[in-house]
Amino acid sequence: MSAQTSLKRVTVRDVAACKGKDPLVVLTCYTAPMAQVLDEHVDMLLVGDSLGMVVYGMDTTLGVTVDMMINHGQAVMRGSRKAMVIVDLPFGSYGESPAQAYRNAARILKETGAAAVKLEGGAEMAETVRFLTQRGVPVMGHVGLKPQMVHATGGFRAQGRTEAEAKQILADAKAIAEAGAFSLVVEGTWEGVAREVTEAVGCPTIGIGASATCDGQVLVTEDVMGLFSDFTPKFVKKYAQLNEQISEAAGKYAADVRARRFPGPEHCFGMPKLRDVKEG
């Protein structure tokens, strides 16, 4: 599916219709300018809590707040026209109870205008997903590697290596899909397990460090563009090295300022043009 085929925003129904058909293109996004650039190329823009690490320099996503997600969700909505916008529910905003999840999800949707929220978790979150979807909140699930549980799982490592892990991921995916999730992120999961999950659930799967057989793929935009160089996961393919270009441009600017080459007359107000000075 291409977001370019319609002037209207991509909807939950559009995404669901792509199961087993056209691959869904998803990228993370946190700002209005980036949303303007990405909008025509993607089906969905995910305002992920990864912004804690990418934008704010945090070590994990655990420090991200609902207010932060709302601010960035509003920015992405302002910068996009066609892509479906999904906003992450951050750590501590939904795990206490379905009612807590609904309060925060409803606030995010009302204050941003986004189409859906995303939450992490398996079978233990099925009741919450069902509670939200029955009350009009579209939910994208997230199984496999769950960054919000990084301390509990012992770090960022691929999931599904053992038979027990594989069975648990499959059970989690089925539970979340059956609870009403319209799509499911499968992150950092052994390829064969991710493929099995995609075949087993009725909603589209969005892979990140998973399988090419998933119904779509998502990556962190800053990783794709070479803007976030602290760590590059194995599953990332860099399509540009913009950090190098930005550094080079900043260096040229600094050199011009120090040599008083910038600003020139053409950059100043009230300065006569060079031609006028010669004619005078």
Secondary structure, DSSP 8 states (H G I E B T S, - for coil): --GGG-SS---HHHHHTTTTSS-EEEEE--SHHHHHHHTTT-SEEEE-TTHHHHTT--SSSTT--HHHHHHHHHHHHHH-SSSEEEEE--TTSSSS-HHHHHHHHHHHHHHH--SEEE--BSGGGHHHHHHHHTTT--EEEEEES-GGGHHHHTSS--B--SHHHHHHHHHHHHHHHHTT-SEEEEESB-HHHHHHHHHH-SS-EEEESS-TTSSEEEE-HHHHTT---S---TT---S--HHHHHHHHHHHHHHHHHTT-SS-GGGSTT---HHHHHH-
